[in-house]
Amino acid sequence: MFIKQLSVFVENRQGALSKIISLLSESGINLRAVSIADTQDFGVLRVIVNDIEKAKDKLKSSNVIVSANDVLGVKLSDEPGALSKVLALLSANGVNVEYLYAFVNPGTNKGAYLVLRASDNEKAEKILAEKNVPMLSEDEIAKM
């Protein structure tokens, strides 16, 4: 089960990130998870939001470079070693993790969540499903 992530090109200059986040906020988009990787000149902002199409349309209409990508959302126990077990499982089956970021939900659905992109998302999904590792759906994200 894949979830959609937005990857947004952000110039590495004062106010650029703030402008993008403000565009989403003004459109009623709720951020669920955020990650940014930067270089000296630009960054790639990765976000999981409650309404992917609305967010993508708003950014594109504001001339922001954005794309939607499939990633895996994995539910983890909020305890030491939970992430290590998932990574070891993928590694042992020949799947490379290209990047990941995590977040915790302190609400009623307490737990930790991992967003990851693998060298082979389909294979990673199959491995995790076979080992009964719970996945996060788009519907669950929208309701958080």
MIMI-395917 format. One record per residue (C-alpha): residue number from 1; residue in three letters; x, y, z. Coordinates in Angstrom, 3 decimals. Example, Ala and Ser with C-alpha at 12.3 -4.5 7.8 and 13.67 -1.06 7.14 Angstrom:
% residues 2
1,ALA,12.300,-4.500,7.800 .
2,SER,13.670,-1.060,7.140 .
This chain:
% residues 144
1,MET,0.000,0.000,0.000 .
2,PHE,1.647,3.181,-1.175 .
3,ILE,1.065,6.705,-0.001 .
4,LYS,1.707,9.860,-2.000 .
5,GLN,4.434,12.273,-1.080 .
6,LEU,5.075,15.661,-2.611 .
7,SER,8.647,16.538,-3.542 .
8,VAL,9.049,20.287,-3.862 .
9,PHE,12.040,22.180,-5.280 .
10,VAL,12.984,25.005,-2.902 .
11,GLU,15.645,27.606,-3.550 .
12,ASN,18.055,27.878,-0.645 .
13,ARG,17.372,31.514,0.104 .
14,GLN,15.686,33.420,2.910 .
15,GLY,11.893,33.141,2.824 .
16,ALA,11.593,30.486,0.085 .
17,LEU,10.557,27.674,2.417 .
18,SER,8.261,29.986,4.352 .
19,LYS,6.486,30.988,1.125 .
20,ILE,5.812,27.366,0.161 .
21,ILE,4.561,26.389,3.601 .
22,SER,2.365,29.510,3.686 .
23,LEU,0.824,28.598,0.304 .
24,LEU,-0.163,25.219,1.721 .
25,SER,-1.417,26.686,4.980 .
26,GLU,-3.550,29.321,3.241 .
27,SER,-5.153,26.527,1.196 .
28,GLY,-6.130,24.582,4.300 .
29,ILE,-3.548,21.864,3.690 .
30,ASN,-2.483,20.065,6.849 .
31,LEU,1.086,18.761,6.939 .
32,ARG,1.463,15.245,8.319 .
33,ALA,5.212,14.750,7.863 .
34,VAL,7.981,17.007,6.584 .
35,SER,11.584,16.497,5.534 .
36,ILE,14.016,18.760,3.731 .
37,ALA,17.425,17.957,2.291 .
38,ASP,19.491,20.848,1.055 .
39,THR,22.542,21.826,-0.887 .
40,GLN,24.114,25.251,-1.022 .
41,ASP,21.720,26.434,-3.764 .
42,PHE,18.499,24.475,-3.369 .
43,GLY,16.619,21.922,-1.305 .
44,VAL,14.082,19.191,-1.827 .
45,LEU,11.152,19.469,0.531 .
46,ARG,9.294,16.194,1.009 .
47,VAL,5.860,16.383,2.575 .
48,ILE,2.985,14.105,3.379 .
49,VAL,-0.259,16.086,3.463 .
50,ASN,-3.934,15.448,4.110 .
51,ASP,-4.985,16.419,0.544 .
52,ILE,-2.310,15.637,-2.043 .
53,GLU,-4.162,16.847,-5.148 .
54,LYS,-5.189,20.161,-3.631 .
55,ALA,-1.637,20.765,-2.400 .
56,LYS,-0.096,19.861,-5.763 .
57,ASP,-2.538,22.080,-7.670 .
58,LYS,-1.927,25.039,-5.359 .
59,LEU,1.842,24.773,-5.661 .
60,LYS,1.807,24.307,-9.441 .
61,SER,-0.536,27.280,-9.895 .
62,SER,1.993,29.341,-7.918 .
63,ASN,4.828,28.265,-10.260 .
64,VAL,6.447,25.989,-7.694 .
65,ILE,8.188,22.904,-9.081 .
66,VAL,6.473,19.908,-7.476 .
67,SER,5.984,16.220,-8.180 .
68,ALA,4.083,13.422,-6.472 .
69,ASN,5.895,10.191,-5.648 .
70,ASP,4.886,6.842,-4.216 .
71,VAL,6.435,6.032,-0.856 .
72,LEU,5.730,3.497,1.836 .
73,GLY,4.201,4.457,5.160 .
74,VAL,5.112,1.939,7.835 .
75,LYS,3.571,1.776,11.293 .
76,LEU,6.131,1.107,13.988 .
77,SER,5.909,0.382,17.668 .
78,ASP,7.101,3.455,19.517 .
79,GLU,9.921,1.558,21.197 .
80,PRO,13.673,1.059,20.806 .
81,GLY,14.602,-1.310,17.979 .
82,ALA,11.397,-1.023,15.920 .
83,LEU,13.103,0.850,13.080 .
84,SER,16.128,-1.429,13.208 .
85,LYS,13.935,-4.505,12.664 .
86,VAL,12.286,-3.036,9.554 .
87,LEU,15.599,-1.919,8.056 .
88,ALA,17.230,-5.287,8.744 .
89,LEU,14.300,-7.080,7.108 .
90,LEU,14.573,-4.988,3.948 .
91,SER,18.363,-5.244,3.814 .
92,ALA,18.310,-9.016,4.274 .
93,ASN,16.024,-9.222,1.234 .
94,GLY,18.163,-7.057,-1.045 .
95,VAL,16.155,-3.835,-0.788 .
96,ASN,18.055,-0.567,-0.443 .
97,VAL,16.413,2.308,1.408 .
98,GLU,17.031,5.482,-0.619 .
99,TYR,15.729,7.811,2.080 .
100,LEU,13.436,7.832,5.070 .
101,TYR,11.988,10.104,7.682 .
102,ALA,9.770,9.421,10.644 .
103,PHE,7.159,11.043,12.817 .
104,VAL,5.198,10.214,15.938 .
105,ASN,1.476,10.597,16.420 .
106,PRO,0.794,11.613,20.015 .
107,GLY,-3.004,11.500,19.419 .
108,THR,-5.386,8.617,19.913 .
109,ASN,-3.512,6.428,17.398 .
110,LYS,-0.255,6.615,19.336 .
111,GLY,2.665,5.183,17.512 .
112,ALA,5.597,5.934,15.305 .
113,TYR,5.426,6.122,11.534 .
114,LEU,8.140,5.732,8.965 .
115,VAL,8.030,7.172,5.454 .
116,LEU,10.484,5.475,3.146 .
117,ARG,11.427,5.244,-0.487 .
118,ALA,13.171,2.056,-1.501 .
119,SER,15.176,1.033,-4.528 .
120,ASP,12.228,-1.252,-5.302 .
121,ASN,9.065,-0.026,-3.567 .
122,GLU,6.986,-2.952,-4.832 .
123,LYS,9.427,-5.509,-3.463 .
124,ALA,9.684,-3.652,-0.161 .
125,GLU,5.903,-3.550,0.154 .
126,LYS,5.645,-7.283,-0.549 .
127,ILE,8.341,-8.151,2.013 .
128,LEU,6.742,-6.016,4.707 .
129,ALA,3.270,-7.427,3.987 .
130,GLU,4.567,-11.005,4.144 .
131,LYS,6.043,-10.274,7.579 .
132,ASN,2.795,-8.607,8.743 .
133,VAL,4.420,-5.213,9.178 .
134,PRO,1.485,-2.764,9.287 .
135,MET,1.348,-0.083,6.600 .
136,LEU,-0.172,3.382,6.604 .
137,SER,-2.872,4.210,4.040 .
138,GLU,-3.857,7.500,2.396 .
139,ASP,-7.191,7.366,4.262 .
140,GLU,-5.417,7.039,7.603 .
141,ILE,-3.230,10.031,6.799 .
142,ALA,-6.223,12.147,5.867 .
143,LYS,-7.847,11.343,9.222 .
144,MET,-4.807,12.082,11.405 .
